[in-house]
Amino acid sequence: MFERFYPSMSWSAHQAHWPHAAHSRFVQAGGIQWHVQSLGQGPGLLLLHGTGSGNFSWRGLLPTLAEHFTVVAPDLPGHAFTSRGPEGALSLPGMAEGLRALLLQLKLTPQVIVGHSAGAAIAAHMALHFDSASRSTLIGLNPAWLPLPGLASWLFGPAAKLAALNPLSAWATAKMAAKPGAVADWLSRTGSALDAQGLDLYTRVLSDSGHVHGVLSMMAAWRLKPLAARLHEIRQPVFMHIGAQDETVPPALAHQACARLPRAALQIQDGLGHLAHEQDPEGTAAYILRCASL
């Protein structure tokens, strides 16, 4: 209903500033126009970013990972340059189905799936429901596999639903994000501090009302309880890389998730927050490569 009021971001307006833009392409699959970056050779590795971000989140890891894998990094539906898609496409099952269609279109079966935050939830859902992902190694970076406690749970539910239904909410939020220092302040509340390029990229997406409306709609549709109840069914190796200063997904939730997963290993990184992979891309890439070789 809101697609014409809140279109996806304009690629032509941002292409010159986008990391690895030479590797970008647009792919139609599952009723969604996907913005995808693909580079490298070898076994498939799928990168799934978190809520509110985009595939630019992997900018520091892509060159290293591409030395060993065929890396595919899409913008999730409703985020950045990827369209919202059909009804239900922004829910957890809907995003997973959309990604299955994308992978079929790309003829890629990922050996490794790396997800950050909500992206890790999508990876776990895929492992539970799709045979093509049931043998993939799963790597969760500050994964959001369990319902968030307190206020965060409310923001991902009723509050987000009300905001998504209000046609002015995304516009007002984008206006706020465009103010100097606003995005830096928001990101600091995740426990992470980013460099100038990171701040610029997040400012670009969060000051775009189409992106913001997609984010709010995703948050309104998100349900983690069914996934949490089935984590014990995931039988493949699962690795978790956690920033100790994460103020978005508390590290205690990672320990709880680890206890539910039959073959899980957890590593805590001191001094890093929710965007640990953007703060320390070299260390995160090295961790992914170690896990992928086990």
WOHU-V678776 format. One line per field, one symbol per residue. phi: phi as a letter, one per 20 degrees, with the letter a starting at -180 (. if undefined). psi: psi as a letter, one per 30 degrees, with the letter a starting at -180 (. if undefined). burial: b if it has 9 or more other C-alpha atoms within 8 Angstrom, else e. A space follows every 10 residues. Layout:
BEGIN
phi = ???
psi = ???
burial = ???
END
This chain:
BEGIN
phi = .egfecfffe fffcgfdefl gfdebdceam mceeecdcbn cogfcddcfe gndaffgege egfffffcce ecceffgndl eeffnfgnfe ffffffffff fffffelcdf fccdcdlfff ffffffffdd gfdfdffdcd elfdecgfel ggfffecgff ffffeefeff fffffffffg nffgfffffe nccdffffff ffffffedff ffffffffff efcdgffgfd gfefdffccc dcefefdddg gffffffgfe efcdcccddf nddfdgfefc fffffffgff ffee
psi = egefeilllj efffefgkkh ffgklkkkkg gkjkkkkkll lalkkkkjll kfblfffgef feeeeffflj kkjlklkfkc gklealkffg leeeeeeeee eeeeefhkjk ekkkkkcfee eeeeeeeffk efffgkkkjk jhkiflkklb eeeeegceee eeeefjffee eeeeeeffkk feeeeeefff gkklleeeee eeeeefgjfe eeeeeeeeef fkjfeeeefg effjflkkkk jkkfgjgejk feeeeeeeff keikkkkkjk glbfheffei eeeeeeeeee eff.
burial = eeeeebebbe eeeeeeebee beebeebbbb ebbbbbbbbb bebbbbbbbb bbbbbbbbbb bbebbbebbb bbbbbbbbbb bbbbbeeebb bbbbbbbbee bbbeeeeeeb bbbbbbbbbb bbbbbbbbee ebbbbbbbbb bbbbbbbeee eebbbbbbbb bebbeebebb bebbbbbbee ebbbeebbbb bbebeeebbe bbbebbbbbb bbbbbbbbbb bbebeebbee bbebebebbb bbbbbbbebe bebbbebbee bbebebeebe ebbbbbbbbe bbebbeebbe beee
END
